[in-house]
């Protein structure tokens, strides 16, 4: 069913539709506060230029 465009899980609170049950359950929990699905937490990862190996214009190091 992953390769079809059939979206079997329809939200009764809004007009969103989902292919996968897990994605639908996360939507219900995150957007509508319904259920207790474990919502993945995204972490932003920032890299400093010196960690990547870049130098400022003019050749000065950090």
Steps between C-alpha positions, in 0.01 A plus 500: 500500500798732527525543124138596444345844534213373714470697821293275723534701823283812500489748786147565619603834657650651184534406134845338516554148367790262559636183342651363818326445834805615698511836321126541556535425873786750535282762327214437741727535802701800377225707339181403684631364832319170446669174598842436644721424200870555558577815303856513366702802618716672244831642614664781313870445458716801432858475384753774549701595196827395665355154568429463130846622402409836347701817557390862484582719202850633531641173630442565870414197711232497763 
